[in-house]
Amino acid sequence: MFRIKVYRQTIIKLIVLITIIIEVNFFYLLPLPPIFWLGNNDNNKIYIIGMTYIAIILIAIFNSRKIVINKYNLFMTVYLSIQVITSIVLVVHSKNLYSQSLFDMLMCADYLMVPIMVIPYMYLIKKEESFKKFLHIIFMIIFIVQIVIFLQGFIYLFTGSIVFKGMSETGIPRIRGNNIRSTWSAFNFIGIAYAFNCLINNKYYLTSKKKARSMMIITFINLLLFCNTRLLIVATLFMLFIMYVFNKSIALRYKIMLLVTGFFILIFGGVLESFIMSFDINGMYAGSTSVRIHEVEYYWNQFLSNPLFGMGLVRPIRSDLKLVYGGIIGGTPTDVGILGLAAEVGIIGITMFGILLIRGIYIIRKLDKYNNNRLLLIGLLMYILATLPTLIITNISRIVALPLCMAIFESVYYNSKIKSVLR
């Protein structure tokens, strides 16, 4: 019986790991065929969603098609039930509003189908040891990705050559400022937050302090030289800064020193001024800024016109739908983060996302302040909050990381309650 259970878990783990490897484009090492990009790109994660749903079906079969509700999954069971109903309401409303086909609706509502993907993750990381093993695997995947970005970045910087051709469909990564603008996987921030926490609680995790330190050094170099996405850099640094400040093992004087040093670098080092000027309408990124200004105004008006449902889910393939989707100039809701989400799905959709944020805050507050994973959860939540203005995690290109975050929070909370009972 035990062997059968292990065998079943191995199947689910294999499927989940394949989806993560698909998300990181097989570590960007080799050029990938067009069929790969057809179902795995910034606007479409159908391969990942489809494989995860297969894992969910297998879990149901393993459980004899019974829904087992316990203390571990009670909140998620209730939440997912409401979320599925909400998604159906939003899809039906949008389909009727714009006379779109069912296929078109599935293409533009795919991100509404992602939260239920939490089920395989929760299945795999319920026990604390399984949790630690799985996070170590995630770390190793992201570590390899960061190494590849590091190598490709410097190769291009010194030779202008592209060696690792899996970062884009053409094989050539985006270029900004004479450097590559590296593809940044949706799971990167989880691996980075985990690595930082390993430097502090390395005796608890399976990852060595040496590997965690190497990962952080390479990540910082990649962020500063090869990321070239302003908010992503700010969000990652903000996450690490908050984790440092909330770390109970670091003396207060060192935290104050970091705050003072950071303040002087930002103000007197010209970093803050340079960052603000990058958004200037006449600056280096004037085109991007102009589009954002239009999008903020347009999607705010769209939300105000129908606060409850928003403008609805739109697949901009017809000329009339393109006008609805992005206005006269053209725009994308995901460019303006939480505002774009509100414009698309209104208060109904925003509420479902807000519940998850509140749940995350609740779990962090309930954990013992010396819990080994509390700092990790703080980091993940801070990153998600920091990316609300534009790189919001509900964007289809990033939302595949949301179910893993949901599972991490629930697993940590569940195991903390077990420990408190055993004391």
C-alpha positions as a printed NumPy array, in Angstrom:
array([[  0.   ,   0.   ,   0.   ],
       [  2.825,   2.375,   0.913],
       [  4.6  ,   1.618,  -2.393],
       [  1.435,   2.372,  -4.35 ],
       [  1.088,   5.73 ,  -2.574],
       [  4.721,   6.636,  -3.312],
       [  4.266,   5.576,  -6.931],
       [  1.204,   7.815,  -7.263],
       [  3.022,  10.788,  -5.763],
       [  5.929,  10.214,  -8.141],
       [  3.586,  10.407, -11.143],
       [  2.054,  13.688,  -9.928],
       [  5.457,  15.123,  -9.066],
       [  6.805,  14.215, -12.507],
       [  3.892,  15.953, -14.259],
       [  4.244,  19.068, -12.105],
       [  8.008,  19.263, -12.63 ],
       [  7.567,  18.925, -16.392],
       [  5.182,  21.914, -16.318],
       [  7.777,  23.964, -14.431],
       [ 10.496,  22.985, -16.905],
       [  8.154,  24.01 , -19.739],
       [  7.692,  27.378, -18.01 ],
       [ 11.472,  27.931, -17.989],
       [ 11.658,  26.896, -21.668],
       [ 13.794,  23.837, -20.888],
       [ 16.366,  26.125, -19.238],
       [ 16.651,  28.259, -22.412],
       [ 19.426,  25.981, -23.661],
       [ 18.239,  25.052, -27.154],
       [ 15.995,  26.536, -29.864],
       [ 12.476,  25.184, -29.474],
       [ 10.069,  24.275, -32.314],
       [  7.102,  26.52 , -33.218],
       [  4.667,  23.999, -31.718],
       [  6.249,  24.619, -28.303],
       [  5.654,  28.382, -28.501],
       [  2.111,  27.811, -29.722],
       [  1.086,  26.678, -26.228],
       [  3.707,  28.366, -24.076],
       [  4.156,  32.099, -24.568],
       [  3.364,  35.376, -22.806],
       [ -0.305,  35.109, -23.788],
       [ -0.875,  31.385, -23.604],
       [  0.066,  28.707, -21.05 ],
       [ -2.227,  25.996, -22.355],
       [  0.402,  23.224, -22.134],
       [  1.048,  23.944, -18.458],
       [ -2.651,  24.308, -17.662],
       [ -3.548,  21.16 , -19.6  ],
       [ -0.885,  18.971, -17.969],
       [ -1.785,  20.242, -14.51 ],
       [ -5.437,  19.41 , -15.123],
       [ -4.354,  15.887, -16.072],
       [ -2.598,  15.7  , -12.695],
       [ -5.813,  16.861, -10.989],
       [ -7.811,  14.138, -12.765],
       [ -5.251,  11.51 , -11.711],
       [ -5.457,  12.684,  -8.093],
       [ -9.239,  12.325,  -8.26 ],
       [ -8.849,   8.794,  -9.632],
       [ -6.326,   7.929,  -6.894],
       [ -8.86 ,   9.118,  -4.315],
       [-11.624,   7.019,  -5.911],
       [-13.213,  10.224,  -7.254],
       [-14.003,  11.378,  -3.718],
       [-13.483,  14.931,  -2.505],
       [-11.669,  14.6  ,   0.808],
       [-12.084,  17.719,   2.943],
       [ -9.891,  18.135,   6.015],
       [ -8.151,  20.866,   8.003],
       [ -5.392,  21.065,   5.406],
       [ -7.576,  21.863,   2.415],
       [-10.761,  23.28 ,   3.976],
       [-10.048,  26.9  ,   3.057],
       [ -8.924,  26.032,  -0.467],
       [-11.94 ,  23.798,  -1.051],
       [-14.321,  26.626,  -0.184],
       [-12.266,  29.224,  -2.051],
       [-11.907,  27.19 ,  -5.24 ],
       [-15.635,  26.391,  -5.251],
       [-16.455,  30.109,  -5.147],
       [-13.708,  30.908,  -7.654],
       [-15.036,  28.391, -10.2  ],
       [-18.568,  29.812,  -9.881],
       [-17.2  ,  33.348, -10.235],
       [-15.237,  32.36 , -13.353],
       [-18.328,  30.829, -14.97 ],
       [-20.332,  33.995, -14.266],
       [-17.593,  36.2  , -15.773],
       [-17.233,  33.998, -18.86 ],
       [-20.988,  33.793, -19.525],
       [-21.349,  37.55 , -19.029],
       [-18.494,  38.313, -21.441],
       [-19.638,  35.799, -24.037],
       [-23.118,  37.278, -24.154],
       [-21.83 ,  40.855, -24.066],
       [-19.565,  40.559, -27.121],
       [-20.968,  37.491, -28.928],
       [-17.648,  35.655, -28.731],
       [-17.219,  31.949, -29.439],
       [-16.57 ,  29.475, -26.653],
       [-13.06 ,  28.938, -28.024],
       [-12.364,  32.676, -27.919],
       [-13.6  ,  32.789, -24.347],
       [-11.281,  29.964, -23.337],
       [ -8.359,  31.791, -24.938],
       [ -8.957,  35.04 , -23.04 ],
       [-10.217,  33.501, -19.78 ],
       [ -7.423,  30.967, -19.37 ],
       [ -5.983,  32.729, -16.323],
       [ -9.277,  32.18 , -14.489],
       [ -8.656,  28.441, -14.767],
       [ -5.245,  28.597, -13.071],
       [ -6.012,  28.876,  -9.296],
       [ -7.419,  25.335,  -9.26 ],
       [ -3.914,  24.186, -10.221],
       [ -3.092,  24.525,  -6.517],
       [ -4.471,  20.997,  -6.015],
       [ -1.428,  19.027,  -7.3  ],
       [  0.974,  21.278,  -5.365],
       [ -0.982,  20.79 ,  -2.121],
       [ -1.068,  17.063,  -2.825],
       [  2.73 ,  16.982,  -3.065],
       [  3.821,  19.261,  -0.199],
       [  1.398,  18.454,   2.61 ],
       [  4.082,  16.896,   4.803],
       [  6.949,  19.065,   5.979],
       [  9.675,  16.827,   4.551],
       [  7.945,  16.713,   1.166],
       [  7.621,  20.496,   1.354],
       [ 11.365,  20.936,   1.909],
       [ 12.292,  18.482,  -0.857],
       [ 10.006,  20.167,  -3.382],
       [ 11.267,  23.657,  -2.595],
       [ 14.831,  22.425,  -3.028],
       [ 13.924,  21.143,  -6.497],
       [ 12.355,  24.513,  -7.377],
       [ 15.526,  26.204,  -6.146],
       [ 17.758,  24.014,  -8.322],
       [ 15.628,  24.693, -11.421],
       [ 15.771,  28.463, -10.884],
       [ 19.482,  28.26 , -10.017],
       [ 20.2  ,  26.641, -13.385],
       [ 18.063,  29.269, -15.128],
       [ 19.989,  32.089, -13.444],
       [ 23.315,  30.517, -14.439],
       [ 22.198,  30.307, -18.08 ],
       [ 21.077,  33.972, -18.038],
       [ 24.4  ,  34.933, -16.436],
       [ 26.459,  33.097, -19.063],
       [ 24.401,  34.302, -22.019],
       [ 24.442,  37.864, -20.725],
       [ 28.218,  38.063, -20.554],
       [ 28.708,  36.162, -23.812],
       [ 26.516,  38.714, -25.597],
       [ 28.133,  41.624, -23.753],
       [ 31.633,  40.684, -24.918],
       [ 31.026,  38.929, -28.242],
       [ 27.516,  39.855, -29.39 ],
       [ 26.74 ,  36.148, -29.816],
       [ 23.619,  34.246, -28.805],
       [ 24.521,  30.746, -27.599],
       [ 21.412,  29.742, -25.635],
       [ 18.521,  30.159, -28.035],
       [ 15.544,  29.109, -25.936],
       [ 14.667,  32.548, -24.545],
       [ 12.389,  33.436, -27.44 ],
       [ 10.687,  31.909, -30.441],
       [ 13.21 ,  33.516, -32.813],
       [ 16.151,  32.306, -30.727],
       [ 17.248,  35.891, -30.136],
       [ 16.387,  37.448, -26.758],
       [ 15.084,  40.991, -26.536],
       [ 17.787,  43.649, -26.415],
       [ 17.685,  46.883, -24.403],
       [ 20.577,  49.255, -23.765],
       [ 23.102,  47.037, -25.622],
       [ 22.379,  44.192, -23.209],
       [ 20.025,  41.256, -23.396],
       [ 16.65 ,  41.725, -21.751],
       [ 16.496,  38.27 , -20.274],
       [ 13.391,  36.16 , -20.031],
       [ 12.385,  36.111, -16.362],
       [ 10.469,  32.966, -15.389],
       [  7.276,  33.278, -13.334],
       [  8.882,  31.066, -10.668],
       [ 12.058,  33.138, -10.308],
       [ 10.938,  35.16 ,  -7.305],
       [ 10.022,  31.985,  -5.404],
       [ 13.49 ,  30.524,  -5.94 ],
       [ 15.15 ,  33.836,  -5.019],
       [ 13.111,  34.296,  -1.821],
       [ 13.834,  30.684,  -0.882],
       [ 17.584,  31.14 ,  -1.496],
       [ 17.657,  34.248,   0.693],
       [ 15.825,  32.417,   3.455],
       [ 18.294,  29.526,   3.173],
       [ 21.123,  31.92 ,   4.014],
       [ 19.375,  32.533,   7.322],
       [ 17.788,  29.157,   8.082],
       [ 20.148,  26.844,   6.216],
       [ 19.964,  24.163,   8.913],
       [ 16.213,  23.784,   8.311],
       [ 16.264,  23.565,   4.506],
       [ 17.928,  20.964,   2.299],
       [ 19.786,  23.548,   0.214],
       [ 23.331,  24.316,   1.333],
       [ 24.332,  27.835,   2.33 ],
       [ 27.044,  27.779,  -0.356],
       [ 24.537,  27.128,  -3.143],
       [ 22.112,  29.717,  -1.776],
       [ 24.892,  32.327,  -1.606],
       [ 26.008,  31.539,  -5.168],
       [ 22.433,  31.842,  -6.372],
       [ 22.018,  35.265,  -4.713],
       [ 25.276,  36.627,  -6.179],
       [ 24.406,  35.5  ,  -9.706],
       [ 20.839,  36.795,  -9.326],
       [ 22.012,  40.262,  -8.268],
       [ 24.334,  40.457, -11.289],
       [ 21.538,  39.315, -13.616],
       [ 19.096,  41.806, -12.118],
       [ 21.445,  44.755, -12.501],
       [ 22.878,  43.899, -15.92 ],
       [ 20.555,  41.624, -17.863],
       [ 17.024,  41.988, -16.519],
       [ 16.233,  45.451, -17.935],
       [ 12.675,  45.457, -16.562],
       [ 12.403,  48.305, -14.093],
       [  9.551,  47.174, -11.857],
       [ 10.815,  43.599, -11.755],
       [ 14.16 ,  44.83 , -10.41 ],
       [ 12.445,  47.087,  -7.86 ],
       [ 10.015,  44.349,  -6.761],
       [ 12.796,  41.785,  -6.263],
       [ 15.004,  44.193,  -4.311],
       [ 12.005,  45.318,  -2.254],
       [ 11.186,  41.697,  -1.425],
       [ 14.745,  41.003,  -0.253],
       [ 14.894,  44.272,   1.69 ],
       [ 11.7  ,  43.47 ,   3.611],
       [ 12.919,  39.927,   4.302],
       [ 16.137,  41.38 ,   5.701],
       [ 14.285,  43.867,   7.913],
       [ 11.892,  41.213,   9.274],
       [ 14.685,  38.732,   9.966],
       [ 14.752,  38.149,  13.732],
       [ 18.337,  36.878,  13.743],
       [ 19.838,  40.139,  12.462],
       [ 20.64 ,  42.778,  15.087],
       [ 18.724,  46.038,  14.964],
       [ 21.886,  48.101,  14.404],
       [ 22.623,  46.26 ,  11.167],
       [ 19.079,  46.874,   9.927],
       [ 19.443,  50.578,  10.69 ],
       [ 22.785,  50.627,   8.886],
       [ 21.163,  49.074,   5.815],
       [ 18.314,  51.583,   5.9  ],
       [ 20.691,  54.536,   6.173],
       [ 23.01 ,  53.179,   3.469],
       [ 20.087,  52.466,   1.161],
       [ 18.685,  55.945,   1.734],
       [ 21.981,  57.628,   0.824],
       [ 22.427,  55.473,  -2.278],
       [ 18.878,  56.219,  -3.449],
       [ 18.966,  59.968,  -2.809],
       [ 22.596,  61.034,  -3.183],
       [ 23.694,  58.288,  -5.539],
       [ 21.166,  59.391,  -8.126],
       [ 19.445,  55.995,  -8.229],
       [ 16.011,  57.325,  -7.283],
       [ 16.287,  60.292,  -9.639],
       [ 17.408,  58.052, -12.486],
       [ 14.53 ,  55.649, -11.837],
       [ 11.954,  58.457, -11.765],
       [ 13.402,  60.05 , -14.912],
       [ 13.072,  56.718, -16.723],
       [  9.314,  57.339, -16.677],
       [  9.654,  60.838, -18.15 ],
       [  7.535,  61.403, -21.236],
       [ 10.635,  62.643, -23.052],
       [ 13.049,  60.136, -21.531],
       [ 14.72 ,  56.966, -22.759],
       [ 11.514,  54.944, -22.397],
       [  9.172,  57.686, -23.653],
       [  7.216,  55.273, -25.862],
       [  6.536,  52.895, -23.005],
       [  5.542,  55.741, -20.694],
       [  3.137,  57.248, -23.242],
       [  1.387,  53.917, -23.703],
       [  1.076,  53.439, -19.927],
       [ -0.5  ,  56.896, -19.497],
       [ -3.112,  56.042, -22.134],
       [ -3.747,  52.637, -20.56 ],
       [ -4.226,  54.025, -17.051],
       [ -6.8  ,  56.545, -18.262],
       [ -8.591,  54.128, -20.58 ],
       [ -8.869,  51.171, -18.196],
       [ -9.862,  53.365, -15.263],
       [-12.767,  54.668, -17.341],
       [-13.639,  51.115, -18.358],
       [-13.81 ,  50.082, -14.717],
       [-15.959,  53.089, -13.793],
       [-18.385,  52.308, -16.624],
       [-19.16 ,  48.907, -15.062],
       [-17.531,  48.489, -11.613],
       [-19.171,  45.125, -10.871],
       [-18.161,  43.156, -13.998],
       [-15.684,  45.519, -15.65 ],
       [-15.483,  45.628, -19.43 ],
       [-15.451,  41.834, -19.515],
       [-13.1  ,  39.276, -21.006],
       [-12.207,  40.203, -24.567],
       [-10.188,  38.363, -27.2  ],
       [ -9.148,  41.193, -29.565],
       [ -9.398,  39.397, -32.898],
       [-12.196,  41.51 , -34.408],
       [-11.802,  45.221, -35.123],
       [-14.638,  46.134, -32.734],
       [-13.145,  43.987, -29.976],
       [ -9.701,  45.494, -30.506],
       [-11.24 ,  48.902, -29.848],
       [-12.861,  47.641, -26.645],
       [ -9.722,  45.838, -25.53 ],
       [ -7.207,  48.668, -25.899],
       [ -8.969,  51.854, -26.941],
       [ -8.102,  53.993, -29.956],
       [ -4.334,  53.985, -29.349],
       [ -4.26 ,  50.335, -28.342],
       [ -3.285,  48.889, -25.005],
       [ -3.184,  45.796, -22.837],
       [ -4.882,  45.465, -19.412],
       [ -1.945,  43.5  , -18.01 ],
       [  0.353,  46.503, -18.565],
       [ -1.358,  48.375, -15.729],
       [ -1.567,  45.571, -13.198],
       [ -4.346,  45.709, -10.635],
       [ -6.107,  48.498, -12.555],
       [ -6.162,  46.379, -15.712],
       [ -7.499,  43.406, -13.748],
       [-10.26 ,  45.599, -12.278],
       [-11.105,  46.87 , -15.769],
       [-11.426,  43.305, -17.085],
       [-13.254,  41.498, -14.277],
       [-14.517,  44.288, -12.042],
       [-15.109,  44.092,  -8.331],
       [-16.159,  40.446,  -8.617],
       [-12.79 ,  39.353,  -9.979],
       [-10.75 ,  41.691,  -7.787],
       [-12.471,  40.311,  -4.697],
       [-11.331,  36.763,  -5.468],
       [ -7.736,  37.951,  -5.809],
       [ -8.051,  40.109,  -2.7  ],
       [ -9.193,  37.114,  -0.65 ],
       [ -5.89 ,  35.377,  -1.406],
       [ -3.893,  38.43 ,  -0.32 ],
       [ -5.877,  38.673,   2.919],
       [ -5.4  ,  34.946,   3.492],
       [ -1.648,  35.372,   3.058],
       [ -1.539,  38.209,   5.6  ],
       [ -3.673,  36.163,   8.011],
       [ -1.357,  33.139,   7.818],
       [  1.776,  35.252,   8.359],
       [  0.193,  36.903,  11.408],
       [ -0.808,  33.524,  12.866],
       [  2.631,  31.952,  12.492],
       [  5.075,  31.977,  15.348],
       [  7.605,  34.759,  14.726],
       [ 10.429,  32.187,  14.857],
       [  8.806,  29.85 ,  12.305],
       [ 11.471,  28.834,   9.769],
       [  9.199,  29.597,   6.813],
       [  7.624,  32.842,   8.034],
       [ 10.284,  34.972,   6.369],
       [  9.792,  33.11 ,   3.09 ],
       [  6.057,  33.826,   3.181],
       [  6.691,  37.491,   3.949],
       [  9.016,  37.685,   0.945],
       [  6.54 ,  36.037,  -1.428],
       [  3.688,  38.27 ,  -0.291],
       [  5.807,  41.425,  -0.547],
       [  6.826,  40.563,  -4.1  ],
       [  3.212,  39.965,  -5.115],
       [  2.176,  43.291,  -3.555],
       [  5.106,  45.128,  -5.165],
       [  4.118,  43.907,  -8.63 ],
       [  0.492,  45.037,  -8.372],
       [  1.098,  48.231, -10.433],
       [  2.095,  46.409, -13.633],
       [  3.733,  42.956, -13.403],
       [  0.774,  41.575, -11.464],
       [  0.858,  37.855, -10.799],
       [ -2.629,  37.38 , -12.297],
       [ -1.168,  38.088, -15.742],
       [ -1.308,  34.839, -17.744],
       [  2.458,  34.971, -18.303],
       [  3.034,  34.934, -14.52 ],
       [ -0.068,  33.408, -12.937],
       [  1.298,  29.849, -13.126],
       [  3.363,  30.772, -10.043],
       [  0.255,  31.733,  -8.043],
       [ -0.95 ,  28.158,  -7.316],
       [  2.496,  27.222,  -5.979],
       [  2.467,  30.287,  -3.693],
       [ -1.019,  29.347,  -2.489],
       [  0.133,  25.803,  -1.712],
       [  3.272,  27.023,   0.088],
       [  1.216,  29.243,   2.381],
       [ -1.307,  26.507,   3.169],
       [  1.365,  23.86 ,   3.779],
       [  3.366,  26.102,   6.12 ],
       [  0.228,  27.06 ,   8.053],
       [ -0.984,  23.466,   8.326],
       [  2.35 ,  22.123,   9.554],
       [  2.716,  24.97 ,  12.046],
       [ -0.634,  24.049,  13.569],
       [  0.399,  20.383,  13.814],
       [  3.56 ,  21.397,  15.672],
       [  1.618,  23.622,  18.06 ],
       [ -0.715,  20.714,  18.904],
       [  2.228,  18.361,  19.53 ],
       [  3.96 ,  20.768,  21.912]])
